[in-house]
Amino acid sequence: MYLKKFIILKIVQLILIFKKQLRDLGATVELADIGMQTLPDGSSIPLPPLVFGVLGNDPNKKTVLIYGHLDVQPANIVIICLRIY
């Protein structure tokens, strides 16, 4: 359980860095708590918060949504190549 909590702590640290970087660019930023996750062994861990940021508010400009994960493993290049071919 210690490792799970350590990983969540590191992810939250990354989220706070990302939040600061967005604010430094002039964005308004909110973190949204999305609750807990129950693991197969029955234990529960807190899910990392979602980051919502808005940079600018000109209604005449297009909207862009950027969606990403901070807590995923790098892709295995062999699997990617096998799926392509």
Secondary structure as GFF3:
##gff-version 3
##sequence-region A 1 85
A	DSSP	alpha_helix	2	24	.	.	.	ID=ss1
A	DSSP	beta_strand	28	32	.	.	.	ID=ss2
A	DSSP	beta_strand	36	38	.	.	.	ID=ss3
A	DSSP	beta_strand	44	46	.	.	.	ID=ss4
A	DSSP	beta_strand	50	54	.	.	.	ID=ss5
A	DSSP	alpha_helix	77	84	.	.	.	ID=ss6
###
